[in-house]
Amino acid sequence: MPRPIQALIDQNALENNLHVARRAASSRIMAVIKADGYGHGLLRVAEALAAAEGFALLDIQDAVRLREAGYRQTILLLEGFFDAADLALIAAYELTTVIHSNWQIALLDAYPGRGTLDVWLKVNSGMHRLGFSPEGVNAAMKSLRAHAAVREITLMSHFSHADEPRGVSLQLALINEIASEYRVARSLANSAALLRYPATHGDWVRPGVMLYGASPFADTSAQQLGLKPVMTLSSRIIAIQNLQAGDEVGYAGVFRADRTMRIGVVACGYADGYPRHAPNGTPVLVDGRKTQLLGRISMDMLCVDLTALPDSGMGAQVTLWGQGLPVETVAAAAGTISYELMCGLTARVPVRL
C-alpha cells in the first residue's frame, strides 16, 4: 500500500477560475503557468486553461513541450532568452519573448528569420527587477522597431502593490505617460490588478495565482471572488499518541502539553512540501473538522491536535490545504504566501485528477 499522502488537482476548478478572469477582464488573457503550472503540472494546467489566448512561462523547454503537445496560442517567455542559441528554438517553435535588457537586443542579430519575432518590451516602472528604465525605453523601442527580425512589439510592466492599499496609481501613471508616445499593445495587469483595477487591463492581462484558486488579496477570500481551489493536499493519520501535562511534541519541544491531550501523527512533512516553519496553531482539517498543528514539522511527519475530535483516529482523512481549507489561510499562518506552498509540492507526492 502506498504512503497515504496525495495532491488532488481539480481541472474543473481551473476552468472555473479562468471564467472568473474572463468575466473580469476587458482584454486577452495570458495565463501564467510558470513553475510547472505553479506546482500543478504544466500540461494538465494547459489542458484546463486551453481557452486562454496565451501562456506565459520562463523555461524555453517548457515552451517547446507546449508546442509539441499541440498548443498554438501565443507562448511568452517571461524572462526572454539567455543566449544566442535560444533564438533558434524561439524561431522554430514560434515563441514570443520578453526583451528586458540591451544585451538581449544586441543578441537579436542571431535570430534566424526576418519580420517574424514578436517581442514584449519590459519597462521597469518601480519593481526594479527586470526592465528598461523609463529613460531607456525610447532607445530600446527605436532599436526594436528598426531590427529586421522584429514583427510586433507589446509594452509590458509589472505592478508591485496591486494587492495592497497603495494600489497601482503611481506606476500606472508612469506607464501611461511612456505608452502615450507609442501605438503598441500593452500588458500590465496581474491577478490583483485584473480584479480591482480595470484601467490596467490594456490589451493583455496576465492572471497567475487566481487561476489556481487562491486570492491575491489579504482582505478578500478566494470564495468571495468566485474562485475554487485547484490543489488539495491531503493525507491520513498513521499513529495516535496520548499526552500528559508536560509532554513535548517533536523536535526541540516547541509544543508542550499543559493538560491531557490526544494527538495524531500525519504522513506529511517538509520533504513533501509542507512548510517546516509552520508554527503551532496552523489550521488543519481532520475528517472535515478544523484543528491545529502541534510541534515542529519533521521531514516525513507532522502532528495535529485530536483532543476535541474523539471520533477521529487511525486512518482519519487530513486536509493540509485546498478544499475546505484555503491555501492562503495556511500560508498566512505559516508566514508565507500561497504561491510558495503550491510551487513547493515535491515530486514524491502522488498527483491525482
C-alpha positions as a printed NumPy array, in Angstrom:
array([[  0.   ,   0.   ,   0.   ],
       [  1.463,   3.399,  -0.917],
       [  2.002,   6.166,   1.618],
       [ -1.391,   7.891,   2.031],
       [ -0.401,  11.437,   1.026],
       [ -1.696,  12.809,  -2.27 ],
       [ -2.357,  16.047,  -4.131],
       [ -5.721,  16.18 ,  -5.882],
       [ -5.736,  18.526,  -8.901],
       [ -9.203,  19.696,  -9.922],
       [ -9.096,  20.705, -13.583],
       [-12.736,  21.832, -13.446],
       [-11.691,  24.37 , -10.829],
       [ -9.018,  25.674, -13.207],
       [-11.666,  26.149, -15.884],
       [-13.921,  27.937, -13.389],
       [-11.125,  30.288, -12.351],
       [-10.33 ,  31.103, -15.96 ],
       [-14.015,  32.009, -16.414],
       [-13.759,  34.349, -13.411],
       [-10.757,  36.035, -15.015],
       [-12.597,  36.205, -18.334],
       [-15.628,  37.896, -16.77 ],
       [-13.422,  40.489, -15.092],
       [-11.077,  41.15 , -17.997],
       [-11.603,  43.536, -20.881],
       [ -8.729,  42.097, -22.899],
       [ -6.995,  38.903, -23.964],
       [ -5.761,  36.51 , -21.282],
       [ -2.148,  35.424, -20.961],
       [ -2.404,  32.599, -18.416],
       [  0.744,  32.406, -16.3  ],
       [  1.756,  28.757, -15.991],
       [  5.396,  29.122, -14.949],
       [  6.985,  26.928, -12.248],
       [  5.335,  23.783, -13.634],
       [  1.949,  25.475, -13.548],
       [  2.525,  26.777, -10.004],
       [  3.262,  23.208,  -8.935],
       [  0.111,  21.762, -10.523],
       [  1.752,  20.232, -13.61 ],
       [  2.43 ,  22.137, -16.826],
       [  0.483,  20.051, -19.313],
       [ -2.505,  19.289, -17.096],
       [ -2.835,  23.021, -16.37 ],
       [ -2.515,  23.914, -20.054],
       [ -5.251,  21.404, -20.899],
       [ -7.679,  23.007, -18.463],
       [ -6.722,  26.552, -19.497],
       [ -6.733,  25.888, -23.232],
       [ -9.297,  28.65 , -23.81 ],
       [ -6.747,  31.31 , -22.829],
       [ -5.279,  33.264, -25.731],
       [ -1.746,  32.855, -24.424],
       [  0.521,  31.093, -21.956],
       [  3.377,  32.758, -20.064],
       [  6.287,  30.838, -18.555],
       [ 10.063,  31.008, -18.089],
       [ 11.733,  27.84 , -19.314],
       [ 12.157,  27.56 , -23.073],
       [ 11.998,  23.761, -22.835],
       [  8.577,  24.065, -21.222],
       [  7.51 ,  26.273, -24.119],
       [  8.737,  23.611, -26.543],
       [  6.73 ,  20.969, -24.636],
       [  3.586,  23.041, -25.075],
       [  4.123,  23.473, -28.797],
       [  4.877,  19.771, -29.27 ],
       [  1.684,  18.98 , -27.335],
       [ -0.229,  20.95 , -29.959],
       [ -0.874,  24.299, -28.272],
       [ -0.928,  27.114, -30.829],
       [ -1.609,  30.063, -28.51 ],
       [  0.888,  32.834, -28.015],
       [  3.59 ,  31.433, -25.733],
       [  5.566,  34.115, -23.933],
       [  8.993,  33.682, -22.322],
       [  8.724,  35.966, -19.289],
       [ 12.475,  36.434, -18.829],
       [ 13.192,  36.21 , -22.525],
       [ 16.209,  34.358, -23.865],
       [ 19.566,  33.897, -22.168],
       [ 21.942,  33.365, -25.066],
       [ 22.005,  33.439, -28.848],
       [ 21.384,  29.686, -29.103],
       [ 17.892,  30.149, -27.634],
       [ 16.866,  32.23 , -30.628],
       [ 16.902,  29.23 , -32.972],
       [ 14.316,  27.484, -30.755],
       [ 12.272,  30.671, -30.455],
       [ 12.105,  30.846, -34.246],
       [ 11.473,  27.138, -34.797],
       [  8.628,  26.995, -32.271],
       [  7.219,  30.472, -32.975],
       [  7.628,  31.735, -29.435],
       [  7.214,  35.279, -28.174],
       [  9.94 ,  36.742, -25.999],
       [ 10.306,  39.458, -23.408],
       [ 13.16 ,  41.892, -24.014],
       [ 14.254,  43.476, -20.754],
       [ 17.884,  44.493, -21.355],
       [ 20.15 ,  45.963, -24.002],
       [ 22.237,  42.793, -24.097],
       [ 19.203,  40.929, -25.418],
       [ 18.705,  43.491, -28.163],
       [ 22.344,  43.041, -29.098],
       [ 21.81 ,  39.277, -29.489],
       [ 18.837,  39.634, -31.827],
       [ 21.117,  39.537, -34.873],
       [ 21.373,  35.789, -34.238],
       [ 17.632,  35.323, -34.834],
       [ 17.243,  33.145, -37.951],
       [ 14.392,  34.981, -39.595],
       [ 13.109,  38.358, -40.758],
       [  9.974,  40.082, -39.586],
       [  8.609,  37.086, -37.64 ],
       [  9.586,  37.712, -33.999],
       [  7.049,  39.214, -31.604],
       [  8.623,  40.853, -28.562],
       [  7.347,  42.283, -25.298],
       [  9.414,  45.256, -24.221],
       [  9.565,  45.283, -20.441],
       [  9.564,  48.581, -18.57 ],
       [ 10.842,  48.978, -15.017],
       [  8.059,  51.11 , -13.566],
       [  9.03 ,  50.654,  -9.94 ],
       [  9.755,  46.986,  -9.205],
       [ 13.471,  47.387, -10.006],
       [ 13.852,  43.802, -11.12 ],
       [ 13.801,  43.386, -14.894],
       [ 13.079,  46.059, -17.455],
       [ 14.297,  49.216, -19.12 ],
       [ 14.234,  52.417, -17.12 ],
       [ 11.641,  54.941, -18.306],
       [ 14.511,  56.996, -19.743],
       [ 15.794,  53.988, -21.677],
       [ 12.517,  52.928, -23.285],
       [ 12.761,  55.29 , -26.261],
       [ 16.157,  53.997, -27.378],
       [ 15.078,  50.385, -26.878],
       [ 11.877,  50.935, -28.836],
       [ 13.787,  52.523, -31.707],
       [ 16.245,  49.639, -31.813],
       [ 13.495,  47.047, -31.854],
       [ 11.443,  48.827, -34.482],
       [ 14.488,  49.093, -36.709],
       [ 15.522,  45.464, -36.303],
       [ 14.85 ,  43.192, -39.262],
       [ 13.791,  40.268, -37.042],
       [ 11.062,  42.07 , -35.102],
       [  7.419,  41.977, -36.155],
       [  5.164,  43.26 , -33.337],
       [  6.04 ,  44.958, -30.045],
       [  3.983,  44.875, -26.852],
       [  4.825,  47.162, -23.945],
       [  4.716,  45.395, -20.583],
       [  5.353,  46.129, -16.926],
       [  4.501,  44.615, -13.552],
       [  2.783,  46.126, -10.52 ],
       [  4.417,  45.884,  -7.109],
       [  1.432,  46.95 ,  -4.927],
       [ -1.715,  45.861,  -6.796],
       [ -2.71 ,  43.637,  -3.853],
       [ -2.136,  46.343,  -1.244],
       [ -3.882,  49.589,  -0.238],
       [ -1.225,  51.628,  -2.032],
       [ -2.555,  50.319,  -5.326],
       [ -1.283,  50.976,  -8.821],
       [ -1.824,  54.677,  -9.461],
       [  1.811,  55.811,  -9.428],
       [  3.079,  53.006, -11.648],
       [  0.089,  53.238, -13.973],
       [  0.565,  56.973, -14.468],
       [  4.224,  56.418, -15.335],
       [  3.442,  53.598, -17.769],
       [  0.651,  55.572, -19.446],
       [  2.996,  58.503, -19.898],
       [  5.561,  56.25 , -21.554],
       [  2.994,  54.394, -23.665],
       [  1.395,  57.589, -24.978],
       [  4.312,  58.013, -27.381],
       [  3.849,  54.605, -28.999],
       [  0.957,  52.894, -30.737],
       [  1.63 ,  49.416, -29.382],
       [ -0.264,  46.854, -27.343],
       [  0.15 ,  46.887, -23.56 ],
       [  0.194,  44.215, -20.836],
       [  0.277,  45.319, -17.208],
       [ -2.246,  43.532, -15.005],
       [ -1.501,  40.564, -12.757],
       [ -4.299,  38.776, -10.855],
       [ -4.784,  41.556,  -8.319],
       [ -4.838,  44.352, -10.878],
       [ -7.126,  42.368, -13.165],
       [ -9.705,  42.025, -10.387],
       [ -9.511,  45.52 ,  -8.864],
       [ -8.219,  47.958, -11.465],
       [ -9.961,  47.77 , -14.859],
       [ -7.922,  50.734, -16.084],
       [ -4.849,  48.487, -16.094],
       [ -6.213,  45.818, -18.404],
       [ -4.706,  47.106, -21.636],
       [ -4.534,  44.528, -24.434],
       [ -3.359,  41.526, -22.4  ],
       [ -3.902,  40.612, -18.741],
       [ -1.609,  38.114, -17.033],
       [ -3.513,  36.229, -14.293],
       [ -1.463,  33.817, -12.235],
       [ -2.358,  32.869,  -8.678],
       [ -6.093,  33.428,  -9.136],
       [ -6.191,  30.695, -11.788],
       [ -5.094,  28.201,  -9.131],
       [ -7.878,  29.218,  -6.763],
       [ -6.019,  31.477,  -4.352],
       [ -6.961,  35.054,  -3.591],
       [ -4.329,  37.698,  -4.334],
       [ -5.742,  39.84 ,  -1.514],
       [ -5.396,  39.665,   2.256],
       [ -8.859,  41.182,   2.797],
       [-10.904,  39.14 ,   0.288],
       [-11.201,  35.375,   0.206],
       [-10.997,  33.211,  -2.882],
       [-14.582,  32.117,  -2.272],
       [-15.752,  35.741,  -2.253],
       [-14.077,  36.188,  -5.632],
       [-15.787,  33.103,  -7.058],
       [-12.532,  31.139,  -7.226],
       [-12.274,  27.415,  -6.496],
       [ -9.21 ,  25.641,  -5.056],
       [ -7.365,  23.585,  -7.645],
       [ -4.87 ,  21.72 ,  -5.45 ],
       [ -5.949,  19.821,  -2.335],
       [ -3.067,  18.315,  -0.37 ],
       [ -4.296,  15.52 ,   1.874],
       [ -3.038,  12.593,   3.91 ],
       [ -4.135,  10.391,   6.821],
       [ -3.467,   9.796,  10.491],
       [ -0.923,   6.976,  10.806],
       [ -0.444,   6.933,  14.595],
       [ -2.074,   8.205,  17.8  ],
       [ -0.244,   9.475,  20.883],
       [ -1.739,  10.307,  24.284],
       [ -0.025,  13.132,  26.142],
       [  0.134,  14.077,  29.776],
       [  0.74 ,  17.612,  31.038],
       [  4.389,  18.464,  30.438],
       [  4.895,  16.09 ,  27.485],
       [  6.627,  17.624,  24.47 ],
       [  5.904,  17.048,  20.786],
       [  8.533,  16.762,  18.049],
       [ 11.996,  18.219,  17.638],
       [ 13.141,  20.874,  20.12 ],
       [  9.926,  20.522,  22.12 ],
       [  8.359,  23.622,  20.582],
       [  4.993,  22.375,  21.861],
       [  4.488,  21.244,  25.46 ],
       [  1.128,  19.949,  26.622],
       [ -0.467,  21.824,  29.531],
       [ -3.093,  19.124,  30.057],
       [ -4.03 ,  15.618,  28.983],
       [ -4.206,  15.609,  25.189],
       [ -4.619,  13.269,  22.25 ],
       [ -2.642,  13.887,  19.066],
       [ -2.468,  12.331,  15.6  ],
       [  0.657,  11.765,  13.538],
       [  0.13 ,  12.621,   9.851],
       [  2.082,  11.253,   6.885],
       [  3.231,  14.641,   5.576],
       [  6.386,  16.642,   6.177],
       [  8.69 ,  19.224,   4.706],
       [ 10.065,  16.681,   2.202],
       [  6.549,  16.682,   0.732],
       [  6.488,  20.458,   0.51 ],
       [  4.725,  21.335,   3.743],
       [  6.478,  24.384,   5.257],
       [  8.819,  23.449,   8.106],
       [  8.362,  26.895,   9.64 ],
       [  4.585,  26.449,  10.108],
       [  4.002,  27.177,  13.819],
       [  1.82 ,  25.653,  16.498],
       [ -1.778,  26.542,  15.712],
       [ -1.55 ,  26.412,  11.91 ],
       [ -5.   ,  25.213,  10.781],
       [ -5.597,  21.668,   9.545],
       [ -8.783,  19.737,   8.775],
       [ -9.29 ,  16.238,  10.178],
       [-12.362,  14.479,   8.812],
       [-13.511,  17.895,   7.618],
       [-13.276,  19.492,  11.059],
       [-10.838,  22.237,  11.928],
       [ -7.966,  21.597,  14.296],
       [ -4.331,  22.67 ,  14.511],
       [ -0.698,  21.676,  14.145],
       [  1.303,  20.874,  17.252],
       [  5.091,  20.804,  17.331],
       [  7.746,  21.22 ,  14.668],
       [  7.272,  19.787,  11.193],
       [  9.526,  16.801,  10.513],
       [ 10.824,  15.608,   7.154],
       [  8.073,  13.   ,   6.779],
       [  5.521,  13.685,   9.521],
       [  3.609,  16.333,  11.393],
       [  1.311,  16.213,  14.413],
       [ -2.214,  17.519,  14.879],
       [ -4.428,  18.02 ,  17.899],
       [ -7.205,  15.421,  18.181],
       [ -8.228,  16.253,  21.736],
       [-11.54 ,  17.767,  20.657],
       [-12.076,  15.155,  17.926],
       [-12.672,  11.872,  19.82 ],
       [-14.213,  10.161,  16.787],
       [-11.133,  10.722,  14.597],
       [ -8.428,   8.106,  14.874],
       [ -6.224,   5.865,  12.766],
       [ -6.771,   6.444,   9.072],
       [ -8.695,   9.704,   9.532],
       [ -8.625,  11.979,   6.49 ],
       [ -6.412,  15.067,   6.886],
       [ -6.556,  18.114,   4.616],
       [ -3.415,  20.229,   4.719],
       [ -4.758,  22.813,   2.277],
       [ -7.286,  23.01 ,  -0.534],
       [-10.959,  22.044,  -0.482],
       [-12.415,  23.387,   2.762],
       [ -9.136,  24.974,   3.877],
       [ -7.866,  27.776,   1.591],
       [ -4.169,  27.576,   0.809],
       [ -3.79 ,  31.279,   1.548],
       [ -5.12 ,  30.69 ,   5.106],
       [ -2.439,  28.091,   5.745],
       [  0.192,  30.277,   4.106],
       [ -0.706,  33.275,   6.273],
       [ -0.45 ,  31.161,   9.432],
       [  2.971,  29.939,   8.276],
       [  4.196,  33.456,   7.49 ],
       [  4.431,  32.912,   3.748],
       [  2.275,  33.166,   0.612],
       [  0.12 ,  30.673,  -1.223],
       [  2.445,  30.707,  -4.241],
       [  5.269,  29.192,  -2.18 ],
       [  3.139,  26.371,  -0.825],
       [  1.748,  25.342,  -4.212],
       [  5.075,  25.633,  -6.006],
       [  6.826,  23.761,  -3.205],
       [  4.932,  20.497,  -3.654],
       [  7.629,  17.868,  -4.165],
       [  7.853,  15.102,  -6.739],
       [  7.334,  12.334,  -4.184],
       [  3.705,  13.391,  -3.615],
       [  1.411,  11.412,  -5.948],
       [ -0.915,  13.563,  -8.023],
       [ -4.488,  12.537,  -8.689],
       [ -7.039,  14.136, -11.018]])
